[in-house]
């Protein structure tokens, strides 16, 4: 299991926070695997926001016919939400 820290912009961050969006599309430069954890950090025009979401990758889609080369769809499950997170 690997922990990946990823910036996530609005409105996508809010949709994941609210449980509406249960996936994330990413360039696979980190060799994502099922079981990895991702720390999604709120990010905007003014830099890092106040919140973060810890998720587990529960599904990985690498469909070469449906995605631009090098990209994956990560099925994610929220483990914890952190308000007023100030890590960098």
C-alpha positions as CSV (number, residue, x, y, z in Angstrom):
1,X,0.0,0.0,0.0
2,X,1.3,3.4,-1.0
3,X,0.0,6.8,0.1
4,X,-0.3,9.4,-2.7
5,X,-0.9,13.1,-1.9
6,X,-2.9,14.8,-4.7
7,X,-4.2,18.3,-5.3
8,X,-7.9,18.4,-6.1
9,X,-9.7,21.5,-7.4
10,X,-13.3,22.6,-7.0
11,X,-15.9,21.6,-7.8
12,X,-14.4,18.1,-7.8
13,X,-13.1,18.2,-4.3
14,X,-16.6,19.2,-2.9
15,X,-18.3,16.5,-4.9
16,X,-16.0,13.8,-3.4
17,X,-16.4,15.4,0.1
18,X,-20.2,15.1,-0.2
19,X,-20.0,11.5,-1.5
20,X,-21.5,12.4,-4.9
21,X,-18.3,11.6,-6.9
22,X,-16.8,8.2,-6.1
23,X,-14.1,8.2,-8.7
24,X,-11.2,10.3,-9.9
25,X,-9.5,10.4,-13.3
26,X,-5.7,10.8,-13.1
27,X,-2.6,10.6,-15.2
28,X,-1.0,7.3,-14.0
29,X,2.5,8.7,-13.3
30,X,2.4,7.1,-9.9
31,X,1.6,3.5,-10.8
32,X,-1.7,3.6,-8.8
33,X,-2.8,0.2,-7.5
34,X,-6.0,-1.1,-5.8
35,X,-5.4,-0.8,-2.1
36,X,-3.3,2.4,-2.4
37,X,-4.5,5.3,-0.3
38,X,-4.8,8.8,-1.7
39,X,-4.9,12.1,0.3
40,X,-6.9,14.5,-1.8
41,X,-6.0,18.0,-0.7
42,X,-8.3,20.9,-1.5
43,X,-6.6,23.3,-3.9
44,X,-7.6,26.5,-5.6
45,X,-6.5,29.8,-7.1
46,X,-5.1,30.9,-3.7
47,X,-3.2,27.6,-3.2
48,X,-4.1,24.9,-0.6
49,X,-7.5,25.0,1.0
50,X,-8.5,24.0,4.5
51,X,-9.7,20.4,3.9
52,X,-8.4,17.0,2.9
53,X,-10.0,13.6,2.2
54,X,-8.2,10.3,2.8
55,X,-9.5,7.7,0.4
56,X,-8.7,4.1,-0.6
57,X,-8.4,3.0,-4.2
58,X,-11.0,0.2,-4.5
59,X,-11.1,-0.1,-8.3
60,X,-8.7,0.8,-11.1
61,X,-9.8,1.2,-14.8
62,X,-7.1,1.4,-17.5
63,X,-9.3,1.2,-20.6
64,X,-7.1,2.0,-23.6
65,X,-10.1,2.4,-25.9
66,X,-12.0,4.8,-23.6
67,X,-9.3,6.9,-22.0
68,X,-6.5,9.0,-23.3
69,X,-3.2,7.1,-23.1
70,X,-1.6,7.1,-19.7
71,X,-4.8,8.0,-17.8
72,X,-6.8,5.8,-15.3
73,X,-10.1,6.0,-13.5
74,X,-9.7,5.4,-9.7
75,X,-12.7,4.1,-7.9
76,X,-12.4,5.5,-4.4
77,X,-13.9,5.0,-1.0
78,X,-13.6,7.7,1.7
79,X,-11.8,6.7,4.9
80,X,-11.7,10.0,6.6
81,X,-12.4,13.7,6.1
82,X,-10.1,16.3,7.7
83,X,-11.3,19.8,8.2
84,X,-8.8,22.6,8.8
85,X,-5.9,20.6,7.5
86,X,-2.8,22.7,7.1
87,X,-0.2,20.2,5.7
88,X,1.7,21.0,2.5
